[in-house]
Amino acid sequence: MSWSEKTGSNMTISERVRKAMQNLGLTDYEIRAYLPLIQMGPLTASELSNIAEIPYSKIYEVLGSLEEKGWIEVEGGRPAKYHAKSPITAVETMKLKLEEKLQQNSDIIISELMPIFENRWAKEKPDIWILRGEQNILTKLKELIANCERELLLATPILPKELLRTLLPFFITIKGKNGRVQIMLTSDIEQQILKKLVEVAEVRIREHMFGCGAIRDLKEVMIIFAAENGKRPAIAIWSEHTSLAKFARDYFDYLWNSAHAVKKV
């Protein structure tokens, strides 16, 4: 049966248009009611029921839904007549309604589910970043140290000496929280800086280290690799993976136990 036969008019629409209207939320009855109105003009509910072959017991429900969705409007009278809005107006009205509904539902979903995702997913899928460039690396290292609460392990063979000076206040803060700071250096450290570090941290010296690293509270780890000259940071790996932090801690302890302790003078 063609669409003209179903509606009782000589108007036909393609299957593509029918599917598109259904995709926008119109039912079969609603499509059959709308088509005679755009072809024949205003009709009463009774006339439309006969023309579109929609049961009279259903016609007011169908027309009410079409009006709510923005496809038709009603003209008061006895009997009332129903007018089709233009397809452009109808589609734009429905588009706005769908966008509003999408936004409302999106807000509800995001507000309730994102905290769950961020808390649980972050634990299951921890970030691992690769940092390049001295400034990026040193900025991230400062952030790691500034967030430390109870324990900081730091191996610093390739960090600029001026950076160690700027980190001293952070070490003092950690110590003030009854935290622990362990710093491992190489023998070429300036004695003036060494004396200041010994006042706020446990310090040990090794002759050789092949990289720089920092571990915060066994939660966050950063491993820094030197540039070709061996004196400046070139690339770093940062992660909040607790297993990686524990592995780095074990390696730090291995080096720490074989390093020479520096005592306060």
C-alpha positions as a printed NumPy array, in Angstrom:
array([[  0.   ,   0.   ,   0.   ],
       [  1.435,   3.419,  -0.974],
       [  1.495,   6.433,   1.322],
       [ -1.17 ,   8.16 ,  -0.801],
       [ -3.456,   5.188,  -0.258],
       [ -2.779,   5.191,   3.482],
       [ -3.553,   8.902,   3.846],
       [ -6.472,   8.906,   1.486],
       [ -4.834,  11.71 ,  -0.538],
       [ -2.845,  11.742,  -3.739],
       [  0.323,  12.866,  -1.958],
       [  3.257,  10.481,  -1.903],
       [  6.528,  10.678,   0.033],
       [  9.682,   8.676,  -0.396],
       [ 10.75 ,   5.991,   2.026],
       [ 13.775,   8.164,   2.84 ],
       [ 11.551,  11.043,   4.01 ],
       [  9.368,   8.701,   6.043],
       [ 12.44 ,   7.256,   7.771],
       [ 13.779,  10.759,   8.438],
       [ 10.509,  11.79 ,  10.083],
       [ 10.54 ,   8.638,  12.18 ],
       [ 14.124,   9.343,  13.19 ],
       [ 12.959,  12.708,  14.511],
       [ 10.461,  10.95 ,  16.737],
       [  7.23 ,  10.942,  14.721],
       [  5.025,   7.852,  14.814],
       [  3.333,   6.256,  11.85 ],
       [ -0.02 ,   7.817,  12.784],
       [  1.572,  11.24 ,  13.274],
       [  3.146,  11.134,   9.819],
       [ -0.137,  10.057,   8.276],
       [ -1.938,  12.924,  10.032],
       [  0.615,  15.592,   9.07 ],
       [  0.76 ,  14.836,   5.344],
       [ -2.908,  15.639,   4.493],
       [ -2.625,  18.891,   6.457],
       [  0.319,  20.191,   4.399],
       [ -1.412,  19.157,   1.167],
       [ -5.062,  20.025,   1.824],
       [ -4.894,  22.759,   4.446],
       [ -6.792,  23.01 ,   7.767],
       [ -8.937,  20.018,   8.681],
       [-11.078,  18.995,  11.61 ],
       [-10.193,  15.978,  13.688],
       [-13.091,  14.043,  12.186],
       [-12.074,  14.902,   8.608],
       [ -8.467,  14.006,   9.306],
       [ -9.466,  10.713,  10.906],
       [-11.327,   9.721,   7.726],
       [ -8.727,  10.985,   5.262],
       [ -5.683,   9.573,   7.054],
       [ -7.489,   6.389,   8.093],
       [ -6.619,   6.923,  11.737],
       [ -9.139,   5.501,  14.237],
       [-11.257,   8.307,  15.686],
       [-10.46 ,   7.   ,  19.161],
       [ -6.784,   7.782,  18.448],
       [ -7.   ,  11.008,  16.449],
       [ -6.984,  13.505,  19.346],
       [ -4.036,  11.758,  20.975],
       [ -2.151,  11.895,  17.664],
       [ -2.986,  15.568,  17.083],
       [ -2.078,  16.495,  20.65 ],
       [  1.317,  14.853,  20.24 ],
       [  1.935,  16.606,  16.902],
       [  1.06 ,  19.95 ,  18.488],
       [  3.386,  19.331,  21.423],
       [  6.225,  18.392,  19.061],
       [  5.7  ,  21.595,  17.074],
       [  4.402,  20.198,  13.795],
       [  0.83 ,  21.563,  13.877],
       [ -1.272,  24.196,  15.582],
       [ -4.964,  24.271,  16.428],
       [ -7.507,  26.944,  15.544],
       [-10.292,  27.235,  18.105],
       [-13.874,  26.874,  16.993],
       [-16.687,  24.388,  16.748],
       [-15.302,  22.156,  15.521],
       [-11.635,  23.053,  15.959],
       [ -9.429,  22.926,  12.888],
       [ -5.819,  21.838,  12.711],
       [ -3.151,  23.605,  10.643],
       [  0.198,  22.194,   9.565],
       [  3.237,  24.288,  10.35 ],
       [  5.766,  24.537,   7.536],
       [  8.308,  21.689,   7.444],
       [ 11.093,  24.223,   8.098],
       [  9.37 ,  25.562,  11.222],
       [  8.46 ,  22.077,  12.425],
       [ 11.96 ,  20.695,  11.97 ],
       [ 13.613,  23.717,  13.617],
       [ 11.203,  23.506,  16.566],
       [ 11.917,  19.82 ,  17.025],
       [ 15.641,  20.457,  16.634],
       [ 15.565,  22.97 ,  19.482],
       [ 13.547,  20.579,  21.655],
       [ 15.971,  17.73 ,  20.965],
       [ 19.002,  19.938,  21.68 ],
       [ 17.459,  21.094,  24.957],
       [ 16.646,  17.517,  25.934],
       [ 20.144,  16.377,  24.95 ],
       [ 21.724,  19.155,  27.016],
       [ 19.596,  18.379,  30.074],
       [ 20.357,  14.673,  29.911],
       [ 24.033,  15.347,  29.225],
       [ 24.287,  17.568,  32.299],
       [ 22.675,  14.905,  34.483],
       [ 24.929,  12.141,  33.148],
       [ 28.13 ,  14.168,  33.39 ],
       [ 27.44 ,  15.592,  36.858],
       [ 26.744,  12.175,  38.403],
       [ 28.978,   9.802,  36.451],
       [ 32.157,  11.843,  35.848],
       [ 33.176,  11.859,  39.552],
       [ 32.827,   8.067,  39.574],
       [ 34.851,   7.762,  36.367],
       [ 37.583,  10.099,  37.566],
       [ 37.923,   8.43 ,  40.969],
       [ 37.794,   4.781,  39.933],
       [ 39.085,   4.883,  36.371],
       [ 42.063,   6.982,  37.387],
       [ 43.041,   4.292,  39.873],
       [ 42.712,   1.527,  37.298],
       [ 44.333,   3.477,  34.47 ],
       [ 46.97 ,   5.785,  35.982],
       [ 48.59 ,   8.438,  33.822],
       [ 52.097,   7.982,  32.503],
       [ 53.51 ,  11.103,  30.871],
       [ 56.662,  11.675,  28.892],
       [ 58.021,  15.181,  29.406],
       [ 60.485,  16.89 ,  27.115],
       [ 62.327,  20.146,  27.54 ],
       [ 64.169,  21.314,  30.634],
       [ 61.557,  23.888,  31.65 ],
       [ 58.661,  21.423,  31.431],
       [ 60.595,  18.834,  33.418],
       [ 61.662,  21.201,  36.185],
       [ 58.16 ,  22.678,  36.485],
       [ 56.669,  19.222,  36.95 ],
       [ 59.371,  18.303,  39.465],
       [ 58.609,  21.39 ,  41.544],
       [ 54.92 ,  20.486,  41.483],
       [ 55.684,  16.957,  42.685],
       [ 57.815,  18.219,  45.549],
       [ 55.297,  20.936,  46.509],
       [ 52.569,  18.274,  46.855],
       [ 54.62 ,  16.092,  49.184],
       [ 53.077,  15.4  ,  52.588],
       [ 55.196,  12.873,  54.445],
       [ 58.102,  11.434,  52.414],
       [ 60.242,  12.702,  49.577],
       [ 63.033,  10.69 ,  48.019],
       [ 65.23 ,  12.656,  45.638],
       [ 68.28 ,  11.707,  43.602],
       [ 69.794,  14.783,  41.982],
       [ 72.972,  14.239,  39.984],
       [ 71.847,  16.312,  36.996],
       [ 69.673,  19.033,  38.49 ],
       [ 70.944,  22.615,  38.211],
       [ 72.426,  23.877,  41.445],
       [ 70.258,  26.981,  41.329],
       [ 67.206,  24.719,  41.344],
       [ 68.336,  23.029,  44.537],
       [ 68.393,  26.449,  46.181],
       [ 64.798,  27.148,  45.134],
       [ 63.707,  23.744,  46.46 ],
       [ 65.016,  24.365,  49.979],
       [ 61.773,  26.009,  51.212],
       [ 59.81 ,  22.941,  50.097],
       [ 62.162,  20.667,  52.054],
       [ 61.706,  22.862,  55.109],
       [ 57.921,  22.662,  54.736],
       [ 57.969,  18.865,  54.54 ],
       [ 60.171,  18.667,  57.605],
       [ 57.781,  21.02 ,  59.404],
       [ 54.991,  18.491,  58.801],
       [ 57.136,  15.827,  60.498],
       [ 57.837,  14.418,  57.061],
       [ 61.023,  12.818,  55.822],
       [ 63.307,  14.048,  53.041],
       [ 66.102,  11.852,  51.696],
       [ 68.399,  13.396,  49.101],
       [ 71.109,  11.569,  47.178],
       [ 73.789,  13.686,  45.484],
       [ 77.056,  13.265,  43.665],
       [ 80.373,  14.425,  45.065],
       [ 80.57 ,  17.536,  42.866],
       [ 77.832,  19.299,  44.844],
       [ 78.815,  22.712,  46.168],
       [ 79.663,  22.593,  49.854],
       [ 77.559,  25.657,  50.622],
       [ 74.426,  24.011,  49.186],
       [ 75.312,  20.731,  50.865],
       [ 75.43 ,  22.376,  54.292],
       [ 71.97 ,  23.866,  53.804],
       [ 70.504,  20.577,  52.605],
       [ 71.886,  18.672,  55.57 ],
       [ 69.935,  20.975,  57.888],
       [ 66.571,  19.928,  56.418],
       [ 67.135,  16.444,  55.009],
       [ 69.009,  13.181,  55.244],
       [ 71.766,  13.451,  52.646],
       [ 74.045,  10.84 ,  51.118],
       [ 76.724,  11.049,  48.454],
       [ 77.482,   8.66 ,  45.604],
       [ 80.291,   8.93 ,  43.11 ],
       [ 78.089,   8.068,  40.134],
       [ 74.407,   8.097,  39.269],
       [ 72.949,   7.669,  35.821],
       [ 69.806,   9.729,  36.17 ],
       [ 67.668,  11.823,  38.43 ],
       [ 64.537,  10.728,  40.219],
       [ 61.918,  11.825,  42.718],
       [ 59.313,   9.804,  44.615],
       [ 56.506,  11.465,  46.572],
       [ 54.628,   9.644,  49.327],
       [ 54.921,   6.378,  47.366],
       [ 52.173,   7.771,  45.093],
       [ 53.989,   9.773,  42.45 ],
       [ 57.281,   9.148,  40.695],
       [ 59.414,  11.057,  38.22 ],
       [ 62.488,   9.706,  36.471],
       [ 64.676,  12.221,  34.635],
       [ 67.312,  11.369,  32.045],
       [ 70.254,  13.608,  31.273],
       [ 71.11 ,  15.294,  28.007],
       [ 74.224,  14.245,  26.093],
       [ 76.457,  16.474,  28.224],
       [ 75.136,  14.696,  31.331],
       [ 74.509,  17.963,  33.168],
       [ 70.998,  19.04 ,  32.214],
       [ 67.66 ,  17.191,  32.119],
       [ 66.52 ,  16.202,  28.61 ],
       [ 63.555,  13.863,  28.987],
       [ 61.501,  12.572,  31.907],
       [ 58.832,  10.005,  32.734],
       [ 56.141,  10.958,  35.256],
       [ 53.468,   8.696,  36.715],
       [ 51.036,   8.225,  39.597],
       [ 51.242,   4.443,  39.21 ],
       [ 51.812,   3.14 ,  42.755],
       [ 53.524,  -0.028,  41.519],
       [ 56.014,   2.046,  39.547],
       [ 56.576,   4.275,  42.572],
       [ 57.266,   1.221,  44.731],
       [ 59.721,  -0.178,  42.179],
       [ 61.514,   3.184,  42.043],
       [ 61.589,   3.271,  45.851],
       [ 63.26 ,  -0.165,  45.998],
       [ 65.919,   0.986,  43.537],
       [ 66.442,   4.223,  45.449],
       [ 66.918,   2.249,  48.678],
       [ 69.456,   0.009,  46.941],
       [ 71.525,   3.038,  45.917],
       [ 70.956,   4.789,  49.255],
       [ 72.287,   1.885,  51.293],
       [ 75.585,   1.935,  49.444],
       [ 76.015,   5.727,  49.509],
       [ 78.125,   7.754,  51.95 ],
       [ 76.117,   9.531,  54.658],
       [ 76.703,  13.259,  55.176],
       [ 76.343,  14.449,  58.768],
       [ 75.642,  17.884,  60.129],
       [ 78.739,  19.83 ,  61.034]])
